[in-house]
């Protein structure tokens, strides 16, 4: 199995989207960068923000596309080509409607589940053979309600379920660094999430003055 070299967090740029469910991928890479004192830099040639962190003697690139969700592939494709990284060496972190709040799952390949960020990456790369970290946000119950649902913050009880599982999942990086993805998957899926705590998640500050031309389609 190829070692992970790039971790992509999916989301929409702009302060108005910071706490929305659709930005769970941004939350994850922001938390990793903050914990390891990674510095985010705007990279116009990649249409996004880039950081680099170290774990277990290995370096990992972090990427947040600034293209809005439906054009995530443009940013990801440019980064992979420039750094000669294979799709199988990439982990994409994203919100997942098909998992309840408080659930985080790791998988390789598979369908897009209607996620426009994943769909665009698939179309640009011509493959679905990459790793995904799926952060459960639950489903509104009807497909017509999805666009509005993902572009709003989680309800308090949902966030209280999301936070413990999310925080625990950050320990995945140390296990990914070993290169043993099967072991990392087993660890993530067998740990029983703690009950919801009462501590609110720190506010994540995402740079918004990108200077990058964007096509706005948030979902």
Helices and strands as residue ranges (DSSP letters): E 6-9, G 15-17, G 21-23, H 24-35, E 41-43, G 44-46, E 48-55, E 58-65, G 69-71, H 72-83, G 87-89, E 90-96, E 104-108, H 116-125, E 131-136, G 143-145, H 146-150, H 156-169, H 172-176, H 181-190
